[in-house]
Amino acid sequence: MRGGKRRRDLDVEGVRLKFARWRRTRNAGARIPEELWASAVEVASVRGVCQTAKAFALGYYALKERVERSTAAARRRAPRQAAFVQLPLSVVGQSEAYIIEFENHRGAKMRIVVHDRESVDLVALGQRFWSTE
């Protein structure tokens, strides 16, 4: 555990040095390169926006906005885990028909009305539905 903490501190120091080097060699009024912003966002996701902004002499709100955009983009890219719901056959068998609804994280929906539980492979239908994203 100690080694992991030390490694993170080394990464923070390395990023701080990159910012210092860039500031020494930049042209007046030059914008911070995206590569440095990306490094700052990565550090902020571990150490927090306030601490990172102070360590790298960045504007708190500019860094916070980039962290929020990065987090939102990561959420859109990451597949959400589908919940597993088991329907006991005793409950399903009590009615003549039942309805199954699938919904993905983008809001697409599929509704299935089943009259004969033997003729429908719900697992295959669900896999096909969620794999088309």
N, C-alpha and C positions, 0 to 999 in steps of 0.2 A: 504494500500500500504506500509506503513511504517513497518507493521508487517512482510510482505513478504520479504522486504529488510533485516530486522534484522534476519530472519530465514536463509536466504542465508549466511549472515555473520557468523552465528553460525555454519553452515555446513562447511564453509571454515576453521574456527578455529578448528573445530573437526578434519578435514582432516590434517591440519597442525600439530596438536598434535599427530595424528597417525604416521605421518612421523617422528616427533621428537622421539617418543617412539621406533619406529623401528630402527632408526639410533643409539640410545643408546644401544640397545640390540642385534644388528646384529653381525654376524661374519664378519671379515675383508674380503672384496671382494665379499660379498653376493649381489646378484641382488635384485632390488626392487621387492617386491611381486606384482603379477598381480592385486590383490585386491586394493593395493595402487595406482597403475597406473590407474585403472578404475576410482577410486575416483578423481584423478587428471584430467583425461580426462573430467569427468562430470563437474567439476568446471571450467575447461578451456572453455567448450562450453558456459558457461554463462559469465565468467569474462575475457576471452581472454587468449591466450597462453602465452604471455609475462608476464602479471601480475601473472598468476598462476605459471609459472616457477620460478619467483622470490620468490613468497610467500612460495613455497615448496622446494626451492633450487634444482631445477631440470634442466637438460640440455634443453635449448629452442628447439633445433631441434629434440631431442628425443621425447619430449612432442608433438611438432607440428606433427610429423609423426604419432604418435598414435591417435591424434585427427582426422587427415585426414583419417586414416584407419577406425576409428569408424564412421565417417560421411559417408564414401563410403559404409560401410556395412549397415548402417541405410537406405541409399537410395535404396540399392538392396532389403532390406526387406520390405520397405514401398510400398504399391501398389500405382501406379500413378493414378491420377484421369483421367478418360476418358472424353474427351470433347464431349459435346452433339451437334449434328448437326441436324437441322431440314430441311428436304427437302420439300419445298412447292409443293403441288400436281400439281399446275399449271405448274411448271417447269418439274416435272417428267412426267406428262401426255403429254408433247409435243413430246416426242420421243417414238419410238417403243420399245427400250431397254435401260437400263441404268446399270452402273457398281457401285457396292458398295465394298469398300475395308476396311478391318479391319486390324489393326496392334497393337500388344501389345508392352510392354516396352522391351521385349527380342528380338524383331525383327521378330517374327512369323507373317505371313500374311495370310489373307483369302480374296479371291476375289470372288464376286458373280455377275453374269450377270443375270439381271432380265428382263424378257420379259412381265410378267403379274404381276403387282404390287399387285393384289388381292391374289395371291397364296403364297406370301412370308411373313413370320413373321420376319422382320429384327431385332426387339428387342430381340426375343428369340434366334435367331442365334448369335447375339452379346453377349448376356449374356452367352451362352454356350461356345463361343470362349474364352472369358476372364476368365471364371471360370475353365478352364482346365490347368491353370498355376501351 
